[in-house]
Amino acid sequence: MRKFVVKFKVGGAELWRTAAIEKTTVDARNVAMAMVEFHRKNARASEKMTVTEVYEEG
C-alpha cells in the first residue's frame, strides 16, 4: 500500500467560492482507490466534500 494525499473542499452550497481547501492522507494501491477510500472514510460527514487533487505522498 502507498500513501496518497487527498486535497478537498468542505463547505456549503457555493463550494467554488467559499470553501477552504483541506487535506488528509489515505492508504491505497493507486489514485482511483485513494479517492474511493477517502469517500468511504468520510461517508457520514454532514458537510459536502469535493476532492480537488490526489497525489502520492513523498
Secondary structure, DSSP 4 states (H G I P E B T S, - for coil): -EEEEEEEEEESS-HHHHPEEEEEEEEESSHHHHHHHHHHHTTT-SSEEEEEEEEE--
